[in-house]
C-alpha cells in the first residue's frame, strides 16, 4: 500500500486507532524540553555556585603542560653563572647526571675574562666544577669593554661599586673606604659557554650577552650583572617573554626545555624523554652502566662492593633507589591489595550468616529482620571515609585502618545485597528438601545455598575489584596503602614522574584484578554475568 | 553423602541389563569426581587462608600500631567524641551561638558563615554539604552526557567498526581505572584549591563507569525498532535517537541515579584529601578534636547519604519498576 492511496477517512481511522501516537500526553510531549531546560538552569546555577569561569580564567595552563611533560620526561638543570665576568656552570645537587656532570651538549671556550671580585672572603669562588673550570690566571690587562661597563656602574653609583672606581680597571682594589670593596682581575677563564638543547636551539652565553637561537629566530639579550638588567637588542620573538622592562626573560622551547635569562645567571632546563635513573640512582655502583655491563658484573664481573655480592648490591640499589623508592612503593601497593582483599573477604564471611537472619523468608522474625537490615543500612551509609578516619585514629595509620573501613562498609553492602538475593530465591527447592525431612541447617545447605552462592561470590568478586580502587583513595586520608604516597608525591608538584609510575602500577593491578574477577564470575554465573 | 547413595542406586532399575558394570562405573566415577572436587576445595581454601594469614600478618607488621596493642583503645576515640552536652551537636550543625564559647574555634565559628542578609546566614556545614552535593550532581550530569555519547560507539549492535569499538571500550576502561585522586591532585595544581578539581575527577571516573553500564544496556536492546528505521532509510543518528534511545533511557537514568549515590560518597572522600567540600571539614574537625562539630558533620553526612539513597531508590523504582538493579552487577 502506498501512502498516496490513503483517503482522508483512512487517515482519520489511523488517527483514531493510534490516539496516543498522534496526541501524546502533555508530559510526553514536553518531557524533553523540560528536562533540557532544567539541565541548562542547573548548569548555569553550578557555574555561578562554583564560579567556574573565574576558576578557569585563573588556571595556570602553562604549569599544566610542564607537569604533564614531567610524567614521562625529566629535566637537567644547569645554571650558567656570569655575575663575576666569567661564565661558570653549576648543576644542582642530586642532578640526574650524577656528581661532576660533563654533558657533551655544553661546550665552553676559554678566553680572556675580567673577573670582578668583591673584597670579602666569600668572594673567592671555589673551583668546584672541575672539568669546566680553567685554572685562574690573574694579571692580565683589562680590556676596554669591561672598563666601560665598570665606568657606567660607577657613574650611576650602583650600590656595591665604590664611587671613585672610574676608568682605572686596575687589578688592585680601589682606594675606597666604603664596604664592600670591588676589584677586577683580568685573567684566562671561560669566556663563552654554548648550550645546545636540540638541533635548532642553541644558547650562546658570554658574560655580556646571551644569544639565543630557536626555531630559526635569534634574539640577543644584553645582560648586565652590575646594573641587574636584561635588555633585548630586538623585539622578542613569541617564545620569549619579559614581564617587565629590564627584568629576566623567560624562554620557552617547547618540549626541548626552557631557560630563564637573568642579569647574573641563566637558568637552563633541558628536557629528556624517559624516566631518569629508574633502576639505579647516582649513588649506586651500577649507575651509568649499560645493561650488558650490569649483566656481566652480575654473572662474572669483579666484586663492586667489599663484603657484598653483586646480586645483593643490585637488589639493594633498585629497592633503595632514592629517586623512585621502589621498595617503598611496592610495599604500599601490596598494602592496598591486602586492604581490599582482607576487607572484602571478612565482609563476605560476616555478611553471609547475617544475611540469612535478615531475609524474611528464611528467618520469619520481623523484628530481627528489620534490626539487621537497618544495621546494614547504617554500616553502608556511614561513609567509608568516616570509617577510615575513625579506624586511622584507632589503629594508627596503616593498612589495618583501611581493612577495617572496607570491612565495615562492605559488611553493610553485602548484607543488604545478600538478604535481597535470599528473599528472591525459588521456594520450591526448599520445600522439596523440607518434605524429605531435612533439618533446618540441611534445608539451608541444600535448598538455599546452591541457588545463591554463585550470586554471592560474583558480587564479592566485583566488590573486591572495585575496593582495590577505593583503597587507593582512602589511603590518602591515612588508611594505609599507596594513596598517601601518591598524594605526597603530588603535593610537592615535583615528582609527577613518580606519580606516573605509581599510576601505571595501580592500572596494572586493577587491570589484572578486573580480568581475574571477570573470568571467575563468568565461570560462576555464565557469560551473561 | 546422601547424594552418593542416590546416584549409585538411581540408574540401576532403569537399565537392568548392564546394571552390574554400569552401577559400579557410575559409583566409581562419582567417587573420583567427589575426591577431585574435595581436593580442589582443600587446595583452594588452603591457598585462600594462606593468603589471608599472610595478608593479616603483613597488614599488622606495616601498620603504625599493632592490632592487639590497639584493640583495647578502639573506642577511645569514640569516647573522645562525647560532646559537652547533647545540644552542642545541634548547635554545631546550625552554627548557633554556644554557651561554652571561649573565643576558640571549638564552639562557635563565624568564619565559615555565608551571610545572605545582615543577620541571616547559611551555616558553614550546611553550605559545604550543598557544595558536595552539587559536586556530585554536576559530575554525574557531565558523566551522563559524555557516557551517553560514548556508549553507542562501544555497542556492537550499533557500531560496526570493530576498531572504533575496541578503542572506545579501552578508553572508557582507562577512565574508570585511573585513580580519581591523581586527577584531583593534578587539577588542584592547575586550578588551585577549590571544588572544580573534585568535579573533574569524579566526572571523568563517571564517564568510564556509566559508559560501560550504558553500552551493555544498548547491546541488550531490542533491535526491531532499529530495523524498522533502517527500512525507511533512517541514518545512523536517527536510528540511534528514535530506535534505541527511547527504550534504553529508563535504564540509563536508573544507572545514573545509582552512580549519583556513589558519587556523593566519592566527592566527600575526594574532599577529604584536599579538594574542599564536606570531606575536608570533617577531616579538619576530627584532627582538631572538635567533638560536637565532628558528630554534627557525621550526622549531617549520614542523613544526606540516606536521603540521597532513598530518593534515588524511589526514582529508580518509578523508572524501571520493582526490578531495580543490584549494585554493581
Contacts between the chains, C-beta under 8 A, distances in Angstrom:
chain1	res1	chain2	res2	distance
A	39	B	141	6.9
A	42	B	137	7.5
A	42	B	138	7.8
A	42	B	141	7.2
A	43	B	138	7.7
A	43	B	141	7.6
A	46	B	134	5.9
A	46	B	137	8.0
A	46	B	138	4.8
A	49	B	131	7.6
A	49	B	134	5.9
A	50	B	134	7.3
A	50	B	138	7.8
A	50	B	194	7.3
A	50	B	195	5.6
A	50	B	196	6.0
A	50	B	199	7.2
A	52	B	196	6.4
A	55	B	191	5.4
A	55	B	194	5.9
A	55	B	196	4.9
A	56	B	191	7.8
A	56	B	196	7.9
A	58	B	191	7.5
A	58	B	192	7.1
A	59	B	190	5.1
A	59	B	191	5.2
A	60	B	189	7.9
A	60	B	190	5.7
A	60	B	192	7.8
A	61	B	190	6.9
A	63	B	189	6.5
A	63	B	190	6.3
A	64	B	186	7.9
A	64	B	189	7.6
A	64	B	190	4.7
A	67	B	186	6.7
A	67	B	189	6.0
A	67	B	190	7.8
A	331	B	62	6.5
A	334	B	58	6.9
A	335	B	58	7.5
A	335	B	59	7.0
A	335	B	62	6.0
A	338	B	55	4.2
A	338	B	58	5.7
A	338	B	59	5.4
A	339	B	59	7.2
A	341	B	51	7.1
A	341	B	52	7.8
A	341	B	55	5.8
A	342	B	52	6.6
A	342	B	55	4.9
A	342	B	56	6.3
A	342	B	59	6.6
A	345	B	48	7.7
A	345	B	52	6.3
A	377	B	306	7.3
A	381	B	302	5.5
A	381	B	305	4.7
A	381	B	306	5.1
A	381	B	309	6.9
A	382	B	298	7.2
A	382	B	302	5.9
A	383	B	265	5.2
A	383	B	268	5.8
A	383	B	269	7.3
A	383	B	301	6.1
A	383	B	305	6.5
A	384	B	265	6.8
A	384	B	269	7.0
A	385	B	265	7.3
A	385	B	268	5.5
A	385	B	269	4.6
A	385	B	272	5.5
A	385	B	279	6.0
A	385	B	282	7.2
A	386	B	282	7.2
A	386	B	298	5.8
A	386	B	301	6.9
A	389	B	272	7.6
A	389	B	282	7.0
A	389	B	283	6.5
A	389	B	286	5.4
A	390	B	77	6.5
A	390	B	78	7.7
A	393	B	77	4.1
A	393	B	286	7.2
A	394	B	70	6.2
A	394	B	73	6.7
A	394	B	74	4.9
A	394	B	75	7.8
A	394	B	76	7.4
A	394	B	77	5.7
A	395	B	63	6.0
A	395	B	64	7.4
A	395	B	65	5.1
A	395	B	67	6.9
A	395	B	70	4.9
A	396	B	63	6.3
A	396	B	64	3.2
A	396	B	65	3.5
A	396	B	70	6.7
A	397	B	63	7.7
A	397	B	64	4.9
A	398	B	59	7.3
A	398	B	62	5.9
A	398	B	63	3.0
A	398	B	64	4.8
A	398	B	65	7.3
A	399	B	58	7.6
A	399	B	59	4.0
A	399	B	62	6.1
A	399	B	63	5.8
A	400	B	59	5.5
A	400	B	60	6.6
A	400	B	63	4.3
A	400	B	65	7.5
A	400	B	67	5.8
A	400	B	70	7.7
A	401	B	63	7.5
A	403	B	59	5.9
A	413	B	327	6.7
A	417	B	326	6.0
A	417	B	327	6.1
A	420	B	326	7.1
A	421	B	326	7.6
A	455	B	329	7.9
A	458	B	329	6.7
A	459	B	326	7.3
A	459	B	327	7.7
A	459	B	328	6.6
A	459	B	329	6.2
A	462	B	328	4.6
A	462	B	329	6.3
A	463	B	328	6.7
A	466	B	328	6.8
A	469	B	177	7.1
A	469	B	179	7.2
A	470	B	269	8.0
A	472	B	179	5.0
A	472	B	181	6.4
A	473	B	179	7.2
A	473	B	180	6.2
A	473	B	181	5.2
A	473	B	266	7.8
A	473	B	269	5.3
A	473	B	270	7.3
A	473	B	273	7.1
A	474	B	269	6.6
A	476	B	181	5.5
A	476	B	272	7.8
A	476	B	273	4.1
A	477	B	269	7.6
A	477	B	272	5.2
A	477	B	273	6.2
A	477	B	283	6.4
A	480	B	59	7.6
A	480	B	62	7.4
A	480	B	63	6.9
A	483	B	179	8.0
A	483	B	181	6.2
A	483	B	273	7.8
A	486	B	179	6.9
A	486	B	181	6.1
A	486	B	182	6.3
A	486	B	185	7.4
A	487	B	181	6.5
A	487	B	185	6.6
A	487	B	273	6.0
A	487	B	274	7.6
A	490	B	182	7.0
A	490	B	185	3.6
A	490	B	186	7.2
A	490	B	188	7.8
A	490	B	189	7.3
A	491	B	185	7.5
A	493	B	189	5.5
A	499	B	182	6.1
A	499	B	185	7.5
A	503	B	178	6.9
A	503	B	179	6.2
A	503	B	182	5.6
A	506	B	177	7.7
A	506	B	179	5.6
A	507	B	174	7.7
A	507	B	177	5.4
A	507	B	178	7.0
A	510	B	177	4.4
A	511	B	173	8.0
A	511	B	177	6.6
A	514	B	173	7.9
A	514	B	177	7.4
A	529	B	329	6.9
